[in-house]
């Protein structure tokens, strides 16, 4: 079984477990999950690298940018403040993005569910810390720009 087939099957298992059987890995190797109607986690399969990249746009924080940058850098130190994921700024939108990578070799649903749960919990926590929900237009710009960096 190819890595692509393995991940397509994994996503189908995840969809069945979550009760959303229509969710499939797209032709471009991506899919998205929305939690509580406000938090969207994008999943991109990078077959050549044999990994899945998870990313979530958290919004454009207002206020003291220097203090924000310090908080993000501190959270990224040994990945301690973002549950193993990385926080960054998306250049065009100015928004904060949470990202993580998961090796696909030997990845099974229970492990992936645990990674996804940890990622969603970190995203929800950081969205709250940063002051609320993402604006749809800014999220669209950020996701389009991130797509340029993530090729299936």
Secondary structure, DSSP 8 states (H G I E B T S, - for coil): --HHHHHHHHHHHHHHHHT-TT----TTSEEEEEETTTEEEEEEEEGGGTEEEEEEEEE---S-HHHHHHHHHHHHGGGTTTTT-EEEE-TTT--EEEEEEEE-TT--HHHHHHHHHHHHHHHHHHHHHHTS---HHHHHHHHHHHHTT---
